[in-house]
Amino acid sequence: MVTFEKEKIRFNYRVVGIVFNRDYVLLHRAEEDDFWALPGGRVELLEPSKNALKREMREELGVEARVDRLIWVAETFFRDGGTLLHELGLYYLVELPEDCSLYRKRRFWGKEHVEGEKEIRLIFEWFSLDELENLPLYPGFLRKALKDLPQTTQHIEVWEI
């Protein structure tokens, strides 16, 4: 994974999938978390970003997703406990297979995800775009931005420290 730590600062290179189901967007969270995020994960060394996102969707959802256009390049700066994080995220529009059963489920479990020695259970849920404003969704710019995607790729800098 392209992630490294120096002193109390961690850098992550992450790919993110934006999946819509009519006026709903797919979000996920770890079972123990109290906030939501778009699905995705970390990129491996020498792995193209689109391939990484396809792999993450296959690992977490068990489906072959189609990765479409790049929407945002987001540099996000935030704190996780005592650690400062600098995350570079590539946000792609993604489509699940047309006949995918996940479109018919409001909430479902993803595959277990292993981080170090720890196994993390992922909860996935479709949220109406109108629900996002008051949802603990991070990065925070997504609460409004998902309602009106840009026509061209945008670079965004997000400070949540």
N, C-alpha and C positions, 0 to 999 in steps of 0.2 A: 504494500500500500504506500502511496505517496503521502506520507505523514511523518513529521519529525518534531522533536521537542528540544528546545534550548532554554535552559533555566526554567522559568514558569510560563513559557509561551509555547503553544503548539500550533503547527501549521497543518492544515488538511487540504487536500485536493479532492473535491467531491463532484460527482455527476448527479443530476437531479432530473426526475421525470415528472412532467405535467400531464396528467391523464384526466380527460374529461369524459363524462357520461351525461350527455345533454347539458343541463345547468348545474351539474355536480362535478366536484373535483375529488380525486382520490388523495387522502392524507394517511399518514401512518405515525405511530409512536411506539416506543418500547413500552412494555407492560408496566414498568415501574415509573415511567415519566408522566408528568402532568401537562405536557405541551405536545402539539402536533407539528408535523413537518411534511413536506412532499417526499415521496419515496425516492430512494437512490442509494448511493454509497461511495466508498472511496475507490479511486483509480489505482490500478497496479502499475508498477514501473514498466515502461515500453508498451502500455496498453492504450490504444486510441480511445478517446472519451466515449464515442458512440458504442464501441464494443463493450466498454466497461458498464455502460448503462443497460445494454441488452443483458449482460451477465447478471447484473444486480436484479433486474426484473425476473429473470429466470430463477435465480437463487431464492428470492424473497416471495415471489408470487407463483412460481411454477409455470409460467407462460412465456411464449416467445413474443416479445413486444417489437413493434416497429418504431424506431427512433426517427423522428421527423426533424424539423428545423430548430436551430439554436435560438432561444428567445432572449435569455439574459446571461451575461457574464457578471457574476456578483462577487465582490470582495466583501466579506462579512467579518466584522470584528466584534467579538463578544466574550463573555466570561462564563466559565463553567466551574463553579466552586472557586478554588484559588488559582485556577489556570486561565490565562488569557488565550483566546483562540483567534487565529487569522485563517479564515477559510476562503478558498477560491472555489466557487461553484459554477458549473456550466449547467444551465437549466434548458432542457430540451422538451419540446412537445412530443408526446409519446402516444401511440395507439396500441391497445390490446387487440388480439384477434377478434373479428366481428362477432363470432359465436361464443365468445368467452363467458363462462358462467359467472365470473366475478362482477359483471355488469348488473346481474340480478340480485346481488347480495348487498345489503346496506352496510353490514359490518362483518369482518371475517379475520381469521388468524392467518398471518403469513408464516413462512417457514421459519424455523428457529435459526437464529443468527449467532455465530460464535465470535466473541471479541476477546482475544487472549484466552484465558481459562473460563471465561464467563459466557453462559448461554443466555441469549436475550430473545424473548418472545415478542413478536411484532403484531400489533393490532392495526388493521387497515379499516378505513371507513370512508364512505362517500359523503361529502358535505355539500350542501347547497351553497352556491356562490353568495347568496344573501346571508348565510350564517357566519361567514368568515370574519366579518367586522368585529365581532365580540368573542372570537375564538382565540385561545392561546396558541397561535400559529406563528412559527418562526422560520426564517427571518420575517420581521413584522411588515416589511413592504409588500409581502404577498397578500395581505388581507384586502388591499385595494387593487393591486396590480393584476391579480388573476381574473378580475372582472373585465379587463380591457387589455388584452395582450398587444404588444407593439407589433407593427408590421415588419420591422427590421430589428436585428439584434441590437440590444442595448447593454451598455456597461453600467453597473450600479455599484455604488460604494455604500455599505450599510454599517453604521456604528451603533451597537447596542451594548456599550460598556457603561 
